[in-house]
């Protein structure tokens, strides 16, 4: 679709407003709204905005930024009323001199994908988005599940089925291919999977899914949260991400028909790369204080840096190969959660894997036993390390990992770690209910 075709489509669809969208360094969606009549000018010259108040963007003295719409991301928001019909276009952020802004998360992912392409590969990802739906039960909001369903449960009168159905309808109206939606393990928890695609489009889809799910939930008088662990003692929400490299000719470079797991040597190098950088990678793909309440033994969350086919306690799982479908050969990274900025997460994941390819790393043997039951001596015997236990520990690992730092770039690395260390310090000095219950009377 070229500019002329887009402008005609906006006219034909009677769009009144255009939301020009981008994310800050933490993955928070930002938007500038223009009347549809101003779109032609925006496409021609871009839209100026003040970046000084955006997390991870510019200093006051260099605050001017320019949004340049990516017309391939145009779509109408299906929940808006016809008289105020709104479309969105995702934008890239540029400096006034016409150079891409190095702190733009979308640009960071584009750079990583360009490196993969230079090596002859296209990076595909397929995220599984888990989230909770809670009742709007007064203020402040509390995590009160609105259903009592369990894993894959179905009830035709259950509000959850209606909400998921409306979410799927909205996502499909926005040109996303939904592969599956179902109730997850925990009460009030759900999962929606979209078909794998090239990682930039996939990251755009994650951002779109987050606000679409929230919009549809609100229409049902519920609220959706992507907080990794909103309720103690039950499963948290992950963003397990299926990954593969395809050649520029469209062949799955991860596939080998003669291998036990149907994985190519390239796939094993990629897996080994992600395992070698797993502890630093955690800071980017599980980037909140709350993320590490999810990454604890039990509850099907990965803690141990190992890989396997059937073992869901492993960091990387190899899904079963579908005979006759070479595209199904892939590796599932299970530590990301939906609080992550998908652009930064996919960029860091890719660069970790490419480092394994460049260095021809080999992964250790797979671990098909439940690692949660291993004692410390057994873990040492099999050389299995653990992911960081806190955000601070993950940030310390990131500070020692040049590959993940380079994936982010100097500007984004500094802005990201500065914001996250502030988050950790704010959390660290809080006096919690747990502390009051444990110490107030006994000390």
Secondary structure, DSSP 8 states (H G I E B T S, - for coil): --HHHHHHHHHHTT--EEEEEEE-TT--EEEEEEEGGGHHHHHHH-EEEE-TTSTTS--GGG-EEEEEE-GGG-EE-TTS-GGG-EEEEEEEEEETTS-B-TT-HHHHHHHHHHHHHHTTEEEEEEEEEEEEEEE--SSS----BS----TT---TT-HHHHHHHHHHHHHHHTT--EEEEEE-SSTTEEEEEE--EEHHHHHHHHHHHHHHHHHHHHHTTEEEE--TT-STTS------EEEEEEETTS-BTTB-TTSTTSB-HHHHHHHHHHHHTHHHHHHHHS-STTHHHHSSSSTT---EEEEESS-TTEEEE-----TT-GGG--EEE----TTS-HHHHHHHHHHHHHHHHHTT--------S-GGG--HHHHHHTT--B--SSHHHHHHHHHT-HHHHHHH-HHHHHHHHHHHHHHHHHHHT---HHHHHHHTTT-
